[in-house]
Amino acid sequence: MIGIVDIDGRLRRLEELTRGLAKEIVLWREGCDPLLYLERKAYLNALQDALAGLESARVALANASRRLHQDNASAS
């Protein structure tokens, strides 16, 4: 069963993944690579889509975590 601690851990991992993807995007935007323009553009678009998905997932888990922590505090 997934508990609050598990959700908080997943939230931290999503934050790490988000930071890593953001760094990757910045690196590839510089254009110092062997990819052709359209290849780089396709790769960056896919990374940005992935980043948007991770951010949506992170926000959903953050909201759930906040609610669960408040519910726990109220129950105590």
C-alpha positions in Angstrom: 0.0 0.0 0.0 1.2 3.5 -0.8 1.4 5.8 2.1 2.2 9.5 2.8 6.0 8.7 3.1 5.9 7.0 -0.3 4.1 9.9 -1.9 6.6 12.4 -0.4 9.4 10.3 -1.8 7.9 10.2 -5.3 7.4 13.9 -5.1 11.1 14.4 -4.3 12.0 12.2 -7.3 9.7 14.1 -9.6 11.4 17.3 -8.5 14.8 15.8 -9.3 13.6 14.6 -12.7 12.1 18.0 -13.4 15.4 19.8 -12.6 17.4 17.3 -14.7 15.2 17.7 -17.7 15.3 21.5 -17.4 19.1 21.3 -17.4 19.0 19.0 -20.4 16.8 21.5 -22.3 19.1 24.4 -21.6 22.1 22.4 -22.7 20.6 21.4 -26.0 19.3 24.9 -26.7 22.8 26.0 -27.0 23.1 24.1 -30.3 26.7 22.9 -29.8 25.9 19.3 -30.9 26.0 17.2 -34.1 22.2 17.2 -34.6 20.6 18.8 -37.6 18.2 21.7 -36.8 15.0 19.6 -37.3 16.5 16.8 -35.2 17.3 19.1 -32.4 13.9 20.8 -32.6 12.1 17.4 -32.5 14.2 16.3 -29.5 13.7 19.6 -27.6 9.9 19.5 -28.3 9.8 16.0 -26.9 11.8 17.0 -23.8 9.5 20.0 -23.2 6.5 17.8 -23.5 8.0 15.4 -21.0 8.9 18.3 -18.7 5.3 19.6 -18.8 4.0 16.1 -18.0 6.4 15.7 -15.0 5.4 19.1 -13.7 1.7 18.2 -13.9 2.4 15.0 -12.1 4.5 16.8 -9.5 1.7 19.4 -8.8 -0.9 16.6 -8.5 1.2 14.8 -5.9 2.1 18.0 -4.1 -1.6 18.8 -3.7 -2.4 15.3 -2.5 0.6 15.3 -0.1 -0.5 18.7 1.3 -4.0 17.4 1.9 -2.9 14.2 3.5 -0.5 16.0 5.8 -3.4 18.4 6.8 -5.7 15.4 7.3 -3.1 13.7 9.5 -2.6 16.9 11.6 -6.4 17.3 12.0 -6.8 13.7 13.1 -4.0 14.1 15.8 
